[in-house]
Each structure stands twice: as structure tokens, then as C-alpha cells.
């Protein structure tokens, strides 16, 4: 419930409330990739790129095919002036999107 409320407040750009609820959720599920992704979104919104980077690297280490995490990681790298890393993340996103489109095409043809 706390994670969901944190997400809702994050969507409304109420970063104070979002942070409070996400922090509560993190005490229960500190290594949950979905929660860490939301925490990374909050960190990026607050220009805390170092925290966002650490959280996103943790998410991707456990969910290497998480395209939204790769997108946010690319944005974070660009914000940190790490263009080469950002470009690599974009390539990963493009590959993941292509693979998803191929799976959808195969499923549609069956």
C-alpha cells in the first residue's frame, strides 16, 4: 500500500509525500526492484542522480530486460554527462524494444 501511495504521489509530483511513502515501503521490501525503480524516479525528479544511478544499477542487475529502467538509466547517465554510457543504454533499450516487437509479431501470427 505504501509503495502504491508513493507511486501516486510521484505521479502527482508531490515529491515530499512520495518520498515518505516510498521510504515506508522500503523498510518492508528494501530490495524490491519495482520499489527501487520508483525510488530512482523520485531521485531523478529531485536531481539526485547519484542515488538514481545506484538504484537503477541494482534494478537492472536483477532485471536485465527491464526496459523502463534502462530508459531512466540512460537519462541519468546523460544528466551525469556520461554520454557514452547513456548511448549504450539507448542501444539496450532499442534491442529490448525490437525483441518485444518480434515476440508480438510471432504471437499475432499464431
PyMOL commands that set and color helices and strands:
alter all, ss='L'
color gray80, all
select helices_A, chain A and resi 2-11+15-28+33-45+49-62+67-79+83-109
alter helices_A, ss='H'
color red, helices_A
deselect
rebuild
show_as cartoon
